Every structure is written in structure tokens, then in C-alpha cells.
Amino acid sequence: MNATDLPRVAIVGRPNVGKSSLFNRLVGARRAIVDDRPGVTRDRVVARAEHAGRAFLCIDTGGFFAEPADPGTLAAAVRAQALAAVEEADVVVCLFDATAGLLPADRELARLLARSRRPVLWVVNKVDTQARELLLSDFYALGAERLLAVSAEHGRGLEGLRDAIVAALPPSAPTEEAAAGGTRLALVGRPNVGKSSLLNRLLGAPRVIVAPEAGTTRDAVDTPLVVDSIPYVLVDTAGIRRRARIEDRLERHGAVRALGALARADVALVVLDAAEGMTDQDARIVARAWEAGRAVVLLANKWDTLPPERRDPEAFRRALATERPAFAHLPVLCVSARTGEGLGDLFPLVARVDAAYGRTLPTAALNRALAAAVAATPPPSPRGRALRFFYAAQVGRRPPEVVVFTNAPAAVPPAYLRYLGTRLREAFGLEGVPLRIVLRARHEAAVSAAPGRGSGRRSRRSSARARAGGPAPRR
């Protein structure tokens, strides 16, 4: 069973009642941002949780506001997201704040949930001690048959809550297995380049909140998706600005989460503003993704806003390659989240890039490519000593990693190492994929009896290690 088939448990409540703290406790990780200020969570944040052998998707929602007079406000959008989560949920956890008592917004939410026909668990948070259980009496006015007292901060009462959640879940299918997930695609970029709009367009529904002001997204939001029978997980992230320009600590936290999402991703979809091209900050983000070993696809968004004379994708790619030659090899799509232009090519491209990301490089072909690269551009001879590259073998995947044995690893210039990486990526069609090359020492005498030069026992052992990508034999 993949993540899209798991039952869903939505946590709803007023702002600042502790929903994100409870969410983090249930999923066993700090996936949602927690802060004392109300209104920190805006989008739905989804993560897998498990208890007593049952897996489910836990959904953190933004704080539920009383219905605003203006439906176009951010508060109205957050409220709509919370109600949408309830509609999609199999079980709803309605959370209250024991220290604040029962407020009118709590009563309104309870009335809405009563009409939702969803199983609802009524949970009172911030019951940190037994003495505080007396505060539950106010909440029985809602007509709830059972109230669960918990402290998300201290972990009190959570085992009972987990048991109640599992008991309320729909019966599991006989073939239910742990969620397999899928290829993880992280949408990263500067603030306000259209990451959330792209996510909503790809999903065909307003899954995350989109607003004209920068910094609307704060959490890294995971959303399962299946395209052409291939499972994916789309991760929408907060905009990443230069650290010196981040003043709000919540924005800083969101940016840290965005960079952390790269560590959990397979492919980074770096979103650019087509009108601006690749800015210095865009280049930093691409470099961070590349250094983290993620495959990279560039999405030039807002393509529809360009005047007709500038809407030439090939000219855009040539200009980007001229301005940023280090990223000239990366695949680029010119797209529009508003109109959907160009997005039909996204998932076929992502599938190709992901296949290259996990590709196995045959040892014989790898060594032929290495020999061809060295023959085309011989390495320099530092201090008059000739550099020799003996053989190579793949030792890792996702990203592919290759060990190359040479007589002087420390003497290989970084520029030549980059050259070898470029030639090997071209040889194996590793589009948008970083190739890590590790240099290891091997003395020339150790290969003097290599195949074709002798048939001794040392030669056979060396050849076997070369095929396995193992370490050089001890001298």
C-alpha cells in the first residue's frame, strides 16, 4: 500500500492550542514548526505515523478561525484548508486548550465537526499534571461522551490517544503494508517565485495556500501523487532568501526546513522567475542541492508573463548557459503555474532524471569512458610527475558514486576532476544528476601485472577488486 492509500487523521483546532506539537509527537519527528505565536501553521502538513501495527497519515492544519467577513483574507484561506482536511480525513482529532477554557471558536468548530459525519476524538491539550484534569469540566458542555486529556509538550496521555486513533480508523485491507512512498520531489526556490502555485496546478486542487505576499509557506509540505502509475511525493517548501535578509525567525526556521527537505529529496525542482532568469540566490540554491547530491531540474515559472518576443525556450536556455556555465548541463523547463503551459513535459523529464539518478554504471563501460576522457584531455603533470588513472568502479547510487584509482590522488587538480565528472556524466546520459568521484591511491607497481601484461595471482586479485570497486590491495 502506498502513502495515498493510508487512512488519514486530521488534527484541527483554534490557533495555538498545540496542534503542531501534537503532530510532531504522533509522527515521531519535528516535521511541523512550533512557536508560541498563533497562526504559524498555514498549510496542511502531512507525515506518516504508525501505532500498534497500523500506519496512517497524520495531517497538521492551520489554526481554525471564526468565519471571516472577507473570504479573500489569509485567515479565510487557512480556515478553508482546515475544513478541506476534515473532508478528506477518516478520523478527526479536535484539539482544545485546557488553560484557555472553552471559547466561542471552539463551539463553532465542534458544531461543524458534528455535521461532518466523521469520527471525532475530542482532545484537551496542555493538561500537564493530574491537578489540571479539573479543567476538563468546561469542555463537557460540548456534549462529548469522552474527553482525552493530553500534554503534547510533555508526552502525557499520548499512548491513550494513539490507541483511540487506531480504534477509530476504518478496518484495514488484508493486504495493507507500510507505505512505500515514492520519488521525492522538493520544490525549492526564492520566496514568491510560484512554488505553491505550481504544486496546486500539478495536483489540480488548492492543496496549499497561495498569497501574493512572500513567505506564505513556512513548513515543508509533503503531498503524495501518482502519475502514470509512478508514485511521487511533492514537497512544497518555504522560500529561501539570503541569510542576511531574513529578519523574522519563523521565516528563518522555514528556510532551514526547506534546506532540510533537500536531504530527504531525490530530485530538486528549483523554481526560477522566468522574467529574472537565474539570480545569484537561485544559483546558491542550485549549488546547495547539487552539493547535497540531489538531482536537479530547473523550472522557469511565470513563462506566460513574458512578452512574445522573449518567449523562446531555446534562447532562454542558451542565455542561462552563457550566464551560468556551471549549470549549463541542467535540464530546464519553461512553465506557467497559472496556465499550465509546459507542465505536461515535467513528469516524463522527472522520470528520466530519476532513472539516471539510480543508474548502474557497468565497470567495463565506465573504464572505457574514463580512458577516452583521459586520452582526449591528458591530465597535467604536477612537479614533473605524470598522473595516471588505472581503473574505476561504481560504489554508490542515488547519487551515483565512482571510485577512481590513481597514482597520486592529492595531485589531481579540482578542475580536472570536474572535467572527468562532466565527461562521465555525458557518457552515461546522467542528465541533471551529480556524479561523485572519489580518488584512491594505487601505485603503478600494483598494476604492472594487470590483465594483458601478466597472469600472476596478484593480477587476478587486483582485477577482482577493480570490478567490485574495493580498496587497493595492501602492500
N, C-alpha and C positions, 0 to 999 in steps of 0.2 A: 504494500500500500504506500503510495507516495503522499507527500505533505498535503496535496489538495484533497485527499480523501479522508483525512483525520477529522474527528469531531472538533467543534470549535467552542471555546469557553471565553466569553467576553466579560471583562471587568469594567463596570460603569459606576459612576458616582459624581458628586459635585467636585469642583476643583479642590485640590489639596487635602483630600481625605486619605491619601496614601495608596492610590491605585498602582502607581509605578513601583513603589516599594514592594507591594504585594506581588505584582507581576514578576519582579526580579526574583523574589523568593520562590515562586512556583516554578519558574523555568530554570532556577539554579544558576543564574548568571546576571551580571549588571547590564542588561540589554536596554533598559529604558532609563532616561535621565531622571534623576531625583533631585528636587530642590524645594526649599521651603516656600518659595513664591508660588502662588496659584497660577494655573494656565500654562505650565511648562510643556506638558504633553499636548500635542495638537493633532497629529495624525494617529492612525491606528498602528500599533507596533505589534508584530506577530512573531512568536517563537514557539518551538516545540517543547512540551513538558511531558512528564511521564510519572505515573504513580500506580503501584500495585499491578504492574504489568499492562496498564492501559496508557496508550500515548494519545495526546490531544494537542491541539493548537491553542495557545493562550494568547488573548488579544487585549492589549492595553489601549485604552481610549482616552481622548481628551476630556477635561472636566465638563460635566453636563451643566449648562446654563439654563436659566429660565428663558422661555422663548423670547428672543429679542424683537423689538419693534421693527428693526431694519433687517430683512433677510439677507442683505448683502454684506453684513459685517463678518469679521473673522470669528466672533463668538457663535454666530449662526452656523458657520461652516463647521466649527468644532462640534456643535450640538448635532448637526446632520450626520457627521461621521460616527458619533457615538450611537445614534439611532440606527444607522446602517449596520453597525457591528451587531446590534441586538437582533436585527432581522436575519443576519447570516448565522447567528450563534445557535448551537444546540443546547447550551446551558448559559445562564447569565448569573454573574456574581455581582450583586448590588452592594456597594460598599458605603458605609456611613462613618462619621467621625464621632466617637463617644464623647470627646471633650467639647465638641461644639453643640451637641444635642440635636434634636430633630428640627430641621429648618424647612421653610416652605418649598424650597427647591427639591429637598428630599421627598416631600409628599408628592410633588408633581411627577418626579421620576418614578416613584412607586406606582402611581396611577397608570402611567404609560406602560410600565412593565406588566402590570396586571392585565392589560389589554393585548399584550404581545403573544400570549399563549405559549410562552417559552418557560421551561423550568427555571425558577429563580431561587438562588440562595441568598438570604438576607444576612449580610455580614457586617458586624460593627468593629471597626478598627480602633487602634490606639488604646485597647484595654490591656495596658502594660502590667497590671497587678490584679490580684483577686479582688482587692477593695474596689477597683474601678468597674467591676461587673455590675455594681449597683446602678451604673449609668445606663444600662441596657433598658431599664424600665420605660423610658420615654419612647423607645422605638417599637414597643408592643402596640402602640396606638395605630401602627400601620396595618394591624390585623395579621401579622406574620405568625404562623404556627411555631416556627423555630427560628431563633436568632443564634448566629455563631459569633462568639467573641474571639477576636484575634489581636495580635500585635505584630504587624508586618516588620516593624523595626527590630523587635527582639525575638521574633520567631514563635511567639506564644500562640497556641491554638491552631497552628498551621497543619498539623497532622490530621486533626479532625476535619478541617476544611478540605484537605486533599481527599480524604475518604468520602466526604459528601459530594465532591465534584465527580469522582469516579462512579458513585452510586447513581448520580443523576444523568450520566452520559447514556446515549442510546446504545442498545446492545451491539456488541462488536461483531463484525463479519467473521466467519470461521477462518478466513484467510488473512486476517489483519496482521500486518507485520510493522516493524518500525519504519518510519518514514524514510524513504530513500533520498529525498531531496532532489537535487539536480544541479546542473551547471549554474554557478552563482555569478550573476552579472551585477556589478556595482556601478550605479550611475553617479559619477563624481564630476565636480567642476566648481567654478566660482559661483557665488551667490547670483541668483536671478538669471541664469542662462537657460532655464526651462527644463530642469531635470524632472521636477514633479509633473509638469505638463506632459513630458514625454512618457513618463510612467503611466499616467492616466490614459493617454492615447493608445499605448500598447495594450493596456488592459481593457480598453473600451468602456471604462467607467471611472467616475471621480473617486479613485481609491485613496488619494492623498490630497491634502488641501493645497490649492494654488492661490496665491495672492500676489498683487503687484509689488508689495514691499519685499525687499531682500530679507533672507533669514527666516522665512516662514517655517521651513522644515528644520527640525532640531535633532530628532532621533534618526538612526539608520533603520528604515522601514523595510522589512522582508515581505515579499509577496510571491507565493508560488504561482507558476504559469506553465501551461503545456502548449507547445507549438509543434505541429507535425509529429505528434507522439513523443516529442523530446521534452523532458521536464526541465524547467529552469526555476531559479529563484531570483527575482528582481529586487535589488537593494537600492532604495532611494536614500540619499544622504544629504546632510546639511552642506551648504556652500562653504568652500574653503577659501578664505582670504589670507593675505599675508598676515603673519602673527602680529606684526606691529600695528596693524589696522584693526585688530579685534579688541574692542573695549568691553563688551558685555561678556561676563563669564559663562553665561549659558551658550552664547554663540561659540565661545572658545571650546566648551565641552562638546557641542555638536560637531565642531570641526575635528576634534580629536576622535570622536566616534566615526566620522567619515573616513579618516585615515585608517582607523582600526578596521573598518569594513573592507578595506583593500586586503588586509591579511586573511580575511575569510572568503575572498572572492577568487574566482578563476579568471574572469575577464573583466577588465575595467573599461566601461563605456565612458570615455572622457568627453563631456559636453562642452562645446565651444559656442560662442556667439558668432554666427557667420558674418555679421557686419563688421566685427572687430578682428576676425582671424584669430591666430594664436597669440595671446598676450604672454608677458613674462610669467604671470602667475599660472596660466594654463600650462606653460612649459614646465614649471616646477611640479605641478600635479602629475603630468605625464611622467616626469623623471621619477617621482616617488612611486608611482605604480610600476614602472619598469624596474626600479631597484628592488622593489618588493617581490619581483619575479612573477608579476601578473601579465597576462596577455592584454593588449591594448587595442581598442577600436576608437577612432575619433569620430564624433558626431557633430557636424557643423549645423547647429539648430537655428531656427528663425530664418531659414532659407527663403521663405515666402516674403520676407520684409525687404529683400534686396531689389534694387531696380533691375529691369530686364537685362540691361547691358552687362550687369555683373553676375548674372545667374548662369555661369558656365562652370560646371563641376571640375572639368579638367584644368581650366585656368586657375581655379581655386587651389587645386592640389599642387599645381606647379608653383604657384606663389608661396604656398606653405613650405614646400620643399626648398625653395630658394631662401626663405627667411629662417627656417629651422631645419637645416640639413641633417641634424642628428636624428630627426623624426621623419625623414623623407620616406622611410620604408613602411611606416604605419598605414594601415588601411583607413580611408576617410569616406564617410557618407555624408552627403548634404541632405538634410532632412528638415521637416517642419512639424513640430508638435501640434500646431494649430490646424493644419490642413491634412496632415498625414503623408505629405509628399516624401518620397524616398524611404519610408519605413518598411515598405514591402520587401526591400533588399536586406533589412537588418538581420533577421534571424538566419537566413541562408549564409550570410557572411559570418555571423557568430558561430554557426555550426562548423564552418571551415576552420576558423581560428581555433576553436576549442579542440577540434580533431588534431590540428597541428600541435597544440599545447600538450597533448598527451601522446604524441607520436613516438614510436620506437625507431631509432636510427640504426640500421644494420651495421655491424662493425666493419665489414669489408667495404661497404659503400662509404662509410664515414672516413675510413683511411684513404680511399681513393680521392675523396673530396679534399681532405687535408693535404694530400700530396699535390693535387692540382693547384690549390691555393698557394702553397709554398713555392711551387715551380713558377707560377705566374708572377709572384712578387716575393723574391727571396728575402729572408729576414736580414736585418743588419748584423754586423759583426762587432759587438762592443769590445773595445780594447783588443781588437785583432783576433778575438776568439769566435769561431764560426758557431752560430746557433743551429742545432739540429733537432728536428721533430721526428720522433721514432714511430709512434703509433698513438691511436686514440680509441676510446671506448666510452659508450654511454653508461652513466652510473645513476641517472635520476630522470624522472619525468615530472611534468606539471609543476614547474617548467622543466624542459629538457636540460640535463646537465651532462657535460662531457669532460672526461679527464684526458689530458694530452701529456704524454711523457716526452721530456726534452732533456738535453744535457745541462741546461743552465736556466731553471725557471725564473730566478731573480733577475736575470739579464734580459728577459723578453720585454721590450718597451710596451707600455699600455696601448699606444696607438697600433702596434702590430697585433696585439691581442684583439683589439676591436676589429681590425681588418679580418682576422681569421673568423671571428664570430659572424661578421657580415657575409663572408663567402660561404660559410657552412649553412647559415640561415637560407641563403639563396639556393644552395644546392638541394636542400630538402624542403623547400617551399614553406618555411616557417613564417607565414605571414602574420605580422603583429605579435610575434612570440619572442620573448627574450631567451637567449641561449647562454647558459652559464658555462664557462670554460675554466677548469681547474688545471693548473700546471703542476706536474710532479717530476721529480728528478729521476733520471735514469742515465747511467753512464754509458758511453759509447761501447766500452768493452763488453757490457752486458748484452748487447745486440750484435756482437761481431759474428756470432754463430746463428743468426736469425735464419728462418726458412729461406732456402736458396743459397745460403752461404755455409751451411754445415748441417749436421744431423745429430749433434750431441744431445745428452739428456737435458743440459741447461737450456738449449734452444727450444726443446719441446715444452719445458715448463714455462719459459718466458712467453711462448706463443699462447699457451693456455691462459696465462694470466692476462695477456693483452685482450683475448676475446672476452674474458669475464670482467674486464675493467678493474682488476685487482691491483694491489700495490706492487711496486717493483720488488724483485727478489732481493733478499739480503745478501750483502757481500761478505 
